[in-house]
Structure formats: structure tokens, C-alpha cells
Amino acid sequence: MAIPDFEKADGLIPAITQDVETGQVLMLAWMNEDAWRETLATGRAVYFSRSRNRLWRKGEESGHFQHVCEIRVDCDADAILLKVRQTGAACHEGYRSCFFRSVNSDGVSSIVDQRLRDPKEIYGGPS
């Protein structure tokens, strides 16, 4: 069995990314075998973007790279955990983590983290 088992997972495996120092969950993305191999080869997080239908090298547009410190695979070999040193915001909305909203028991969400950067500053676009 390959570690991870991309064949069993129909080609895409969820990759949870966690800050190596704090343990904070930064994001969830997907990896295919090409993203996996490039991550191993470069030491930087590479994912498969389902919306772009191509490899997504984290930080290629934003400059907010993820330097991989440790990789773990779960017991079924169908989920990946990357422990990284994050440069800048992990979230494309400018937050340290993509998990910046909290949801109460009524289902109402609120932003609980501070935005590090305005996405317009990172990616450009109209003000």
C-alpha cells in the first residue's frame, strides 16, 4: 500500500494543515499524488485546487508559504496532516487560519479572529 493511498481515495486526499508551534489548525485542502510528491521534494506545501483543476503551490500568489516540518498520515492512509511554519496568513481572506468563524448553538456565526491583511493588498483588485 502506498502512503498515502491515493488510489483508494479516488485520487484526492484531504490535507489538514496545522501550525507546528501552536497546534492551531490553519486550513483544510486537497492533495493528489503530484501535490504529495512535490511537497515531499520541496518541503513546501503543495495542494490540488479543485476550483482551478491544477496544482496550487501555497504562497505562489500571496507570498504566504507553508514550510513543512512534519507530515503524518492517518491509520487508513486516506488523510494527511501537515505541520508547517506559516509565513503570513494561511487564509485567502487574510486571516491566520481559515477557521476564523465561530458558530453558536443557534447556528449564528461570528468572526472571532483578527484579519492580518486585507485580501486586496495580497491579491490586488478594486478597493
DSSP file (Angstrom, degrees, kcal/mol; ACC not computed):
  #  RESIDUE AA STRUCTURE BP1 BP2  ACC     N-H-->O    O-->H-N    N-H-->O    O-->H-N    TCO  KAPPA ALPHA  PHI   PSI    X-CA   Y-CA   Z-CA
    1    1 A M              0   0    0      0, 0.0     2,-0.2     0, 0.0     4,-0.1   0.000 360.0 360.0 360.0 133.9    0.0    0.0    0.0
    2    2 A A        -     0   0    0     75,-0.0     5,-0.0     2,-0.0     0, 0.0  -0.523 360.0-103.8 -75.7 147.4    1.2    3.5   -0.9
    3    3 A I  S    S+     0   0    0     -2,-0.2     2,-0.1     1,-0.1    75,-0.1  -0.961 113.3  23.4-114.3 115.0    1.3    6.0    1.9
    4    4 A P  S    S-     0   0    0      0, 0.0     2,-1.3     0, 0.0     3,-0.2   0.685  96.1-133.9 -74.9 170.2   -1.0    7.8    1.5
    5    5 A D     >  +     0   0    0     72,-2.7     4,-1.3     1,-0.2     6,-0.1  -0.663  32.8 168.0 -95.5  83.9   -3.3    5.6   -0.6
    6    6 A F  T  4>S+     0   0    0     -2,-1.3     5,-3.3     1,-0.2    -1,-0.2   0.822  74.9  58.6 -66.1 -31.5   -4.4    7.9   -3.4
    7    7 A E  T >45S+     0   0    0      1,-0.2     3,-1.4     3,-0.2    -1,-0.2   0.933 106.2  47.0 -64.3 -45.8   -5.9    5.0   -5.4
    8    8 A K  T 345S+     0   0    0      1,-0.3    -1,-0.2     2,-0.1    -2,-0.2   0.820 111.8  52.8 -64.2 -30.5   -8.3    4.0   -2.5
    9    9 A A  T ><5S-     0   0    0     -4,-1.3     3,-1.2    68,-0.1    -1,-0.3   0.182 117.5-108.9 -93.6  16.4   -9.3    7.7   -2.1
   10   10 A D  T < 5S-     0   0    0     -3,-1.4    -3,-0.2     1,-0.2    -2,-0.1   0.808  73.4 -58.7  58.6  31.1  -10.2    8.2   -5.8
   11   11 A G  T 3 <S+     0   0    0     -5,-3.3     2,-0.4    -6,-0.1    22,-0.4   0.118 120.3  81.9  94.8 -22.1   -7.1   10.4   -6.3
   12   12 A L    <   -     0   0    0     -3,-1.2    20,-0.2    -6,-0.2    -1,-0.1  -0.971  51.1-174.4-124.2 133.9   -7.7   13.2   -3.8
   13   13 A I  E     -A   31   0A   0     18,-2.5    18,-2.4    -2,-0.4    66,-0.2  -0.978  30.2-113.1-125.1 135.3   -7.0   13.1   -0.1
   14   14 A P  E     -A   30   0A   0      0, 0.0    66,-2.7     0, 0.0     2,-0.5  -0.442  28.3-158.2 -66.6 138.9   -7.8   15.8    2.5
   15   15 A A  E     -Ab  29  80A   0     14,-3.3    14,-2.4    64,-0.2     2,-0.4  -0.967   1.0-158.3-122.6 114.7   -4.8   17.5    3.9
   16   16 A I  E     -Ab  28  81A   0     64,-3.1    66,-3.1    -2,-0.5     2,-0.5  -0.778  10.4-152.5 -90.1 132.3   -5.2   19.3    7.3
   17   17 A T  E     -Ab  27  82A   0     10,-2.9     9,-3.1    -2,-0.4    10,-1.4  -0.933  15.6-178.8-114.3 129.8   -2.6   21.9    7.9
   18   18 A Q  E     -Ab  25  83A   0     64,-3.0    66,-2.8    -2,-0.5     2,-0.4  -0.951  34.6-108.1-129.4 141.5   -1.5   22.8   11.4
   19   19 A D  E  >  - b   0  84A   0      5,-2.9     4,-2.2    -2,-0.4    66,-0.2  -0.564  27.2-143.8 -67.9 125.4    0.9   25.3   12.9
   20   20 A V  T  4 S+     0   0    0     64,-2.8    -1,-0.2    -2,-0.4    65,-0.1   0.794  94.5  40.0 -64.4 -29.4    3.9   23.3   14.1
   21   21 A E  T  4 S+     0   0    0     63,-0.4    -1,-0.2     1,-0.1    64,-0.1   0.888 128.0  25.1 -88.7 -42.3    4.4   25.5   17.2
   22   22 A T  T  4 S-     0   0    0      2,-0.1    -2,-0.2     0, 0.0     3,-0.1   0.700  90.5-129.8 -98.5 -21.5    0.9   26.4   18.4
   23   23 A G     <  +     0   0    0     -4,-2.2    -3,-0.1     1,-0.3     2,-0.1   0.420  53.0 153.6  83.2  -2.1   -1.1   23.4   17.1
   24   24 A Q        -     0   0    0     -6,-0.1    -5,-2.9     1,-0.1     2,-0.5  -0.378  49.6-121.5 -62.0 133.2   -3.7   25.8   15.5
   25   25 A V  E     -A   18   0A   0     -7,-0.2    74,-0.4     1,-0.2    -7,-0.3  -0.681  31.9-178.2 -75.9 122.8   -5.5   24.3   12.6
   26   26 A L  E     -     0   0A   0     -9,-3.1    72,-3.6    -2,-0.5     2,-0.3   0.851  52.1 -32.5 -92.8 -40.5   -4.7   26.6    9.7
   27   27 A M  E     -A   17   0A   0    -10,-1.4   -10,-2.9    70,-0.2     2,-0.4  -0.988  42.3-124.4-168.9 169.3   -6.7   25.1    6.8
   28   28 A L  E     +A   16   0A   0     -2,-0.3     2,-0.2   -12,-0.2   -12,-0.2  -1.000  39.3 152.1-127.3 130.0   -8.0   22.1    5.0
   29   29 A A  E     -A   15   0A   0    -14,-2.4   -14,-3.3    -2,-0.4     2,-0.3  -0.745  38.1-100.7-141.0-170.7   -7.1   21.5    1.4
   30   30 A W  E     -A   14   0A   0     18,-0.5    18,-3.4   -16,-0.3     2,-0.4  -0.906  23.2-161.2-122.3 147.7   -6.8   18.5   -1.0
   31   31 A M  E     -A   13   0A   0    -18,-2.4   -18,-2.5    -2,-0.3     2,-0.2  -0.988   2.3-168.2-126.2 138.2   -3.7   16.7   -2.3
   32   32 A N     >  -     0   0    0     -2,-0.4     4,-2.4   -20,-0.2     5,-0.2  -0.582  48.6 -89.6-105.4-178.4   -3.4   14.4   -5.3
   33   33 A E  H  > S+     0   0    0    -22,-0.4     4,-2.6     1,-0.2     5,-0.2   0.872 127.3  52.7 -64.1 -36.1   -0.3   12.3   -5.9
   34   34 A D  H  > S+     0   0    0      2,-0.2     4,-2.3     1,-0.2    -1,-0.2   0.915 110.4  47.6 -64.0 -42.6    1.5   15.0   -7.8
   35   35 A A  H  > S+     0   0    0      2,-0.2     4,-2.4     1,-0.2    11,-0.3   0.904 112.2  51.2 -63.6 -41.3    1.0   17.5   -5.0
   36   36 A W  H  X S+     0   0    0     -4,-2.4     4,-2.4     2,-0.2    -2,-0.2   0.944 111.3  46.3 -58.7 -51.2    2.2   14.9   -2.4
   37   37 A R  H  X S+     0   0    0     -4,-2.6     4,-2.3     1,-0.2    -2,-0.2   0.896 113.5  48.2 -63.6 -41.1    5.3   14.2   -4.4
   38   38 A E  H  X S+     0   0    0     -4,-2.3     4,-2.5     2,-0.2     6,-0.4   0.889 109.8  52.9 -68.2 -37.8    6.2   17.9   -4.9
   39   39 A T  H  X S+     0   0    0     -4,-2.4     4,-2.4     1,-0.2     5,-0.2   0.936 111.8  46.1 -60.1 -46.3    5.5   18.6   -1.2
   40   40 A L  H  < S+     0   0    0     -4,-2.4    -2,-0.2     1,-0.2    -1,-0.2   0.903 115.9  46.2 -61.7 -41.6    8.0   15.8   -0.3
   41   41 A A  H  < S+     0   0    0     -4,-2.3    -2,-0.2    -5,-0.2    -1,-0.2   0.840 124.1  29.4 -72.5 -34.6   10.5   17.0   -2.8
   42   42 A T  H  < S-     0   0    0     -4,-2.5    -2,-0.2     2,-0.3    -3,-0.2   0.699  91.3-130.2-102.5 -22.6   10.4   20.8   -2.0
   43   43 A G  S  < S+     0   0    0     -4,-2.4    25,-2.7    -5,-0.3     2,-0.4   0.585  75.7 107.9  77.0   9.2    9.5   20.9    1.7
   44   44 A R  B    S-C   67   0A   0     -6,-0.4    -1,-0.3    -5,-0.2    -2,-0.3  -0.923  80.4 -99.6-117.3 146.5    6.8   23.4    0.9
   45   45 A A        -     0   0    0     21,-2.2    13,-1.2    -2,-0.4     2,-0.4  -0.454  40.6-180.0 -69.7 128.9    3.1   22.7    0.9
   46   46 A V  E     -E   57   0B   0    -11,-0.3    11,-0.2    -2,-0.2     2,-0.2  -0.997   4.8-179.6-128.7 133.6    1.5   22.0   -2.5
   47   47 A Y  E     -E   56   0B   0      9,-3.0     9,-3.4    -2,-0.4     2,-0.6  -0.710  31.5-110.9-124.0 173.4   -2.1   21.2   -2.9
   48   48 A F  E     -E   55   0B   0    -18,-3.4     2,-0.7     7,-0.3   -18,-0.5  -0.960  28.9-144.4-107.6 120.1   -4.6   20.3   -5.7
   49   49 A S  E  >> -E   54   0B   0      5,-2.9     4,-1.6    -2,-0.6     5,-1.2  -0.741  10.1-166.9 -85.4 115.8   -7.0   23.1   -6.3
   50   50 A R  T  45S+     0   0    0     -2,-0.7    -1,-0.2     2,-0.2     5,-0.0   0.856  89.3  51.3 -70.3 -33.8  -10.4   21.6   -7.2
   51   51 A S  T  45S+     0   0    0      1,-0.2    -1,-0.2    -3,-0.1    -2,-0.1   0.859 120.4  33.4 -72.7 -33.9  -11.7   25.0   -8.4
   52   52 A R  T  45S-     0   0    0      2,-0.2    -2,-0.2     0, 0.0    -1,-0.2   0.621  99.3-137.0 -92.4 -15.5   -8.7   25.6  -10.6
   53   53 A N  T  <5S+     0   0    0     -4,-1.6     2,-0.3     1,-0.2    -3,-0.2   0.905  71.2  83.8  56.8  46.1   -8.2   22.0  -11.5
   54   54 A R  E   <S-E   49   0B   0     -5,-1.2    -5,-2.9     0, 0.0    -1,-0.2  -0.968  90.2 -67.0-160.5 170.5   -4.5   22.2  -11.1
   55   55 A L  E     -E   48   0B   0     -2,-0.3     2,-0.5    -7,-0.2    -7,-0.3  -0.392  42.1-154.6 -65.0 144.8   -1.7   22.1   -8.5
   56   56 A W  E     -E   47   0B   0     -9,-3.4    -9,-3.0    -2,-0.1     2,-0.9  -0.956   2.5-155.8-127.2 109.2   -1.7   25.0   -6.1
   57   57 A R  E >   -E   46   0B   0     -2,-0.5     3,-2.8   -11,-0.2     4,-0.2  -0.766  31.0-119.7 -87.2 105.5    1.7   25.9   -4.6
   58   58 A K  T 3  S+     0   0    0    -13,-1.2     8,-0.5    -2,-0.9   -13,-0.1  -0.202  97.4  19.1 -53.3 124.1    0.7   27.6   -1.3
   59   59 A G  T 3> S+     0   0    0      6,-0.2     4,-2.0    31,-0.1    -1,-0.3   0.325  83.8 121.6  99.0  -6.0    2.1   31.1   -1.4
   60   60 A E  T <4 S+     0   0    0     -3,-2.8    -2,-0.1     1,-0.2     5,-0.1   0.815  92.1  19.4 -62.7 -29.5    2.6   31.3   -5.2
   61   61 A E  T  4 S+     0   0    0     -4,-0.2    -1,-0.2     3,-0.1    -3,-0.1   0.769 135.2  37.1-103.7 -37.8    0.3   34.3   -5.4
   62   62 A S  T  4 S-     0   0    0      2,-0.1    -2,-0.2    27,-0.0    27,-0.1   0.724  92.4-128.8 -90.4 -23.6    0.3   35.7   -1.8
   63   63 A G  S  < S+     0   0    0     -4,-2.0     2,-1.2     1,-0.2    -3,-0.1   0.513  70.5 127.8  80.2   5.5    3.8   35.0   -0.7
   64   64 A H        -     0   0    0     25,-0.1    -1,-0.2    26,-0.0    -4,-0.1  -0.683  42.3-176.4 -97.3  80.5    2.4   33.3    2.3
   65   65 A F        -     0   0    0     -2,-1.2    22,-2.8    -6,-0.2     2,-0.5  -0.291  24.2-139.0 -79.7 159.4    4.3   30.0    2.1
   66   66 A Q  E     - D   0  86A   0     -8,-0.5   -21,-2.2   -21,-0.2     2,-0.7  -0.972  12.2-157.5-119.0 114.3    4.0   26.9    4.3
   67   67 A H  E     -CD  44  85A   0     18,-2.4    18,-2.4    -2,-0.5     2,-0.4  -0.831  21.7-130.3 -92.7 117.9    7.3   25.3    5.1
   68   68 A V  E     + D   0  84A   0    -25,-2.7    16,-0.2    -2,-0.7     3,-0.1  -0.534  34.1 168.4 -78.0 125.0    6.6   21.7    6.0
   69   69 A C  E     +     0   0A   0     14,-3.2     2,-0.3     1,-0.4    15,-0.2   0.728  69.1   4.2-102.2 -33.3    8.2   20.5    9.3
   70   70 A E  E     - D   0  83A   0     13,-1.7    13,-3.0     2,-0.0     2,-0.4  -0.991  58.2-155.6-154.7 145.9    6.4   17.2    9.7
   71   71 A I  E     - D   0  82A   0     -2,-0.3     2,-0.3    11,-0.2    11,-0.2  -0.990  13.2-178.3-125.5 133.6    4.0   15.0    7.7
   72   72 A R  E     - D   0  81A   0      9,-2.7     9,-3.0    -2,-0.4     2,-0.4  -0.949  11.3-156.0-127.0 152.1    1.6   12.4    9.2
   73   73 A V  E     - D   0  80A   0     -2,-0.3     7,-0.2     7,-0.2    -2,-0.0  -0.978  25.0-116.3-125.4 139.4   -0.9   10.1    7.6
   74   74 A D    >   -     0   0    0      5,-2.2     3,-1.8    -2,-0.4     5,-0.1  -0.103  36.3 -92.0 -73.3 175.5   -3.9    8.7    9.4
   75   75 A C  T 3  S+     0   0    0      1,-0.3    -1,-0.1     2,-0.1    -2,-0.0   0.756 126.5  46.4 -61.2 -29.3   -4.5    5.0   10.1
   76   76 A D  T 3  S-     0   0    0      3,-0.0    -1,-0.3   -72,-0.0   -71,-0.1   0.437 106.3-125.6 -92.0  -0.8   -6.5    4.4    6.9
   77   77 A A  S <  S+     0   0    0     -3,-1.8   -72,-2.7     2,-0.1   -68,-0.1   0.801  84.7 106.1  59.4  31.4   -3.9    6.2    4.8
   78   78 A D        +     0   0    0    -74,-0.2     2,-0.3     1,-0.1    -1,-0.1   0.164  68.3  52.3-126.7  19.2   -6.7    8.5    3.5
   79   79 A A        -     0   0    0    -66,-0.2    -5,-2.2    -5,-0.1     2,-0.4  -0.975  65.6-151.2-151.4 143.6   -6.0   11.8    5.3
   80   80 A I  E     -bD  15  73A   0    -66,-2.7   -64,-3.1    -2,-0.3     2,-0.5  -0.906   1.7-159.9-117.9 141.2   -2.8   13.8    5.6
   81   81 A L  E     -bD  16  72A   0     -9,-3.0    -9,-2.7    -2,-0.4     2,-0.5  -0.983   9.0-166.6-119.7 119.0   -1.7   16.1    8.4
   82   82 A L  E     -bD  17  71A   0    -66,-3.1   -64,-3.0    -2,-0.5     2,-0.6  -0.914   6.8-158.6-103.3 127.2    1.0   18.7    7.6
   83   83 A K  E     +bD  18  70A   0    -13,-3.0   -14,-3.2    -2,-0.5   -13,-1.7  -0.938  31.0 172.5-102.9 120.4    2.7   20.5   10.4
   84   84 A V  E     -bD  19  68A   0    -66,-2.8   -64,-2.8    -2,-0.6     2,-0.6  -0.795  44.6-123.6-129.9 162.2    4.0   23.7    9.0
   85   85 A R  E     - D   0  67A   0    -18,-2.4   -18,-2.4    -2,-0.3     2,-0.4  -0.963  41.2-146.6-100.9 114.3    5.7   27.0    9.7
   86   86 A Q  E     - D   0  66A   0     -2,-0.6     2,-0.6   -20,-0.2   -20,-0.2  -0.687   8.3-152.9 -89.1 130.7    3.3   29.5    8.1
   87   87 A T        -     0   0    0    -22,-2.8     2,-0.1    -2,-0.4    -2,-0.0  -0.920  66.9 -34.3 -98.3 116.1    4.6   32.7    6.5
   88   88 A G  S    S-     0   0    0     -2,-0.6     2,-0.2   -24,-0.1   -25,-0.1  -0.354 115.0  -6.8  73.1-153.2    1.8   35.3    6.8
   89   89 A A        -     0   0    0      1,-0.1     7,-0.3   -27,-0.1    -2,-0.1  -0.547  46.9-160.0 -81.1 139.9   -1.9   34.4    6.6
   90   90 A A  S    S+     0   0    0      6,-0.9     2,-0.3     5,-0.6     6,-0.2   0.785  74.4  76.1 -83.0 -30.8   -3.0   30.9    5.7
   91   91 A C  S >  S-     0   0    0      4,-2.3     3,-2.0     1,-0.1    -2,-0.1  -0.600  78.0-136.6 -88.7 140.4   -6.4   32.0    4.6
   92   92 A H  T 3  S+     0   0    0      1,-0.3    31,-0.1    -2,-0.3    -1,-0.1   0.626 105.5  64.9 -68.3 -11.3   -7.1   33.8    1.3
   93   93 A E  T 3  S-     0   0    0      2,-0.1    -1,-0.3    25,-0.1    24,-0.1   0.358 124.5-101.1 -91.6   5.7   -9.3   36.1    3.2
   94   94 A G  S <  S+     0   0    0     -3,-2.0    22,-2.6     1,-0.3    23,-1.5   0.551  80.3 127.7  93.5   8.8   -6.3   37.4    5.1
   95   95 A Y  B     -F  115   0C   0     20,-0.2    -4,-2.3    21,-0.2    -5,-0.6  -0.652  68.1-121.4 -96.1 155.1   -6.7   35.5    8.4
   96   96 A R  S    S+     0   0    0     18,-0.5    -6,-0.9    -7,-0.3     2,-0.3   0.895 101.2  25.3 -58.1 -41.2   -4.0   33.4   10.1
   97   97 A S  S    S-     0   0    0     -7,-0.2   -70,-0.2    -8,-0.1   -71,-0.2  -0.910  72.6-132.5-123.7 150.0   -6.4   30.4    9.9
   98   98 A C  S    S+     0   0    0    -72,-3.6     2,-1.1    -2,-0.3     3,-0.2   0.667 101.4  75.1 -70.5 -15.9   -9.3   29.6    7.6
   99   99 A F        +     0   0    0    -74,-0.4    -1,-0.2   -73,-0.3   -74,-0.1  -0.519  55.0 130.3 -96.7  65.3  -11.2   28.7   10.7
  100  100 A F        +     0   0    0     -2,-1.1    12,-2.8    -3,-0.2    13,-1.0   0.379  50.2  81.2-100.6   1.8  -11.8   32.3   11.9
  101  101 A R  E     -G  111   0D   0     10,-0.2     2,-0.4    -3,-0.2    10,-0.2  -0.865  60.2-157.0-110.4 144.0  -15.5   32.0   12.5
  102  102 A S  E     -G  110   0D   0      8,-2.8     8,-2.3    -2,-0.4     2,-0.5  -0.933   8.4-150.5-114.3 143.4  -17.3   30.6   15.5
  103  103 A V  E     -G  109   0D   0     -2,-0.4     6,-0.2     6,-0.2     2,-0.1  -0.959  10.2-147.6-117.4 127.4  -20.8   29.2   15.3
  104  104 A N    >   -     0   0    0      4,-2.6     3,-2.2    -2,-0.5     0, 0.0  -0.247  37.9 -89.8 -85.5 179.5  -23.1   29.3   18.3
  105  105 A S  T 3  S+     0   0    0      1,-0.3    -1,-0.1     2,-0.1    -2,-0.0   0.664 126.5  59.0 -66.8 -15.7  -25.8   26.8   19.3
  106  106 A D  T 3  S-     0   0    0      2,-0.2    -1,-0.3     0, 0.0     3,-0.1   0.438 119.6-109.3 -88.6  -0.8  -28.4   28.8   17.2
  107  107 A G  S <  S+     0   0    0     -3,-2.2     2,-0.4     1,-0.3    -2,-0.1   0.576  73.2 140.2  85.3   9.2  -26.3   28.3   14.1
  108  108 A V        -     0   0    0      1,-0.0    -4,-2.6     2,-0.0    -1,-0.3  -0.733  38.8-150.1 -89.8 131.2  -25.2   32.0   14.0
  109  109 A S  E     -G  103   0D   0     -2,-0.4     2,-0.3    -6,-0.2    -6,-0.2  -0.711  15.1-178.7-102.6 153.1  -21.6   32.6   13.1
  110  110 A S  E     -G  102   0D   0     -8,-2.3    -8,-2.8    -2,-0.3     2,-0.4  -0.992  34.3-107.1-145.1 150.2  -19.3   35.4   14.1
  111  111 A I  E     +G  101   0D   0     -2,-0.3   -10,-0.2   -10,-0.2   -11,-0.0  -0.653  36.2 172.9 -78.8 127.3  -15.8   36.3   13.3
  112  112 A V        +     0   0    0    -12,-2.8     2,-0.3    -2,-0.4   -11,-0.2   0.468  53.7  66.8-116.3  -6.1  -13.6   35.6   16.3
  113  113 A D  S    S-     0   0    0    -13,-1.0     2,-0.4   -16,-0.1   -13,-0.1  -0.780  82.3-108.7-115.3 161.5  -10.1   36.2   14.9
  114  114 A Q        -     0   0    0     -2,-0.3   -18,-0.5     1,-0.0     2,-0.3  -0.720  30.9-119.8 -90.2 135.2   -8.3   39.3   13.7
  115  115 A R  B     -F   95   0C   0     -2,-0.4   -20,-0.2     1,-0.2     3,-0.1  -0.576  19.1-162.0 -71.9 131.4   -7.7   39.7   10.0
  116  116 A L  S    S+     0   0    0    -22,-2.6     2,-0.3    -2,-0.3   -21,-0.2   0.874  70.5   5.0 -81.7 -40.4   -3.9   40.1    9.4
  117  117 A R  S    S-     0   0    0    -23,-1.5    -1,-0.3   -24,-0.1     3,-0.0  -0.995  75.2-108.8-146.0 147.4   -4.1   41.6    5.9
  118  118 A D    >>  -     0   0    0     -2,-0.3     3,-1.5     1,-0.1     4,-1.2  -0.638  29.6-132.6 -72.5 128.8   -6.8   42.8    3.5
  119  119 A P  H 3> S+     0   0    0      0, 0.0     4,-3.3     0, 0.0     5,-0.5   0.804 106.0  63.3 -55.4 -29.5   -7.1   40.3    0.6
  120  120 A K  H 3> S+     0   0    0      1,-0.2     4,-1.4     2,-0.2     7,-0.0   0.848 101.7  51.0 -63.9 -33.2   -7.0   43.3   -1.8
  121  121 A E  H <4 S+     0   0    0     -3,-1.5    -1,-0.2     2,-0.2     4,-0.1   0.827 116.8  40.9 -69.8 -31.9   -3.5   44.1   -0.6
  122  122 A I  H  < S+     0   0    0     -4,-1.2    -2,-0.2     2,-0.1    -1,-0.1   0.929 133.0  17.2 -81.5 -49.4   -2.4   40.4   -1.1
  123  123 A Y  H  < S-     0   0    0     -4,-3.3    -3,-0.2     1,-0.3    -2,-0.2   0.502  99.7-128.4-107.8  -6.1   -4.1   39.6   -4.4
  124  124 A G     <  +     0   0    0     -4,-1.4    -1,-0.3    -5,-0.5    -2,-0.1  -0.327  46.4 133.5  84.4-174.5   -4.9   43.0   -5.9
  125  125 A G        -     0   0    0     -2,-0.1    -1,-0.1    -4,-0.1     2,-0.0  -0.494  60.4 -33.0 116.1 172.9   -8.3   44.1   -7.1
  126  126 A P              0   0    0      0, 0.0    -6,-0.0     0, 0.0    -2,-0.0  -0.300 360.0 360.0 -66.8 147.2  -10.6   47.1   -6.8
  127  127 A S              0   0    0     -7,-0.0    -7,-0.0    -2,-0.0    -3,-0.0   0.439 360.0 360.0 -83.9 360.0  -10.6   49.0   -3.5
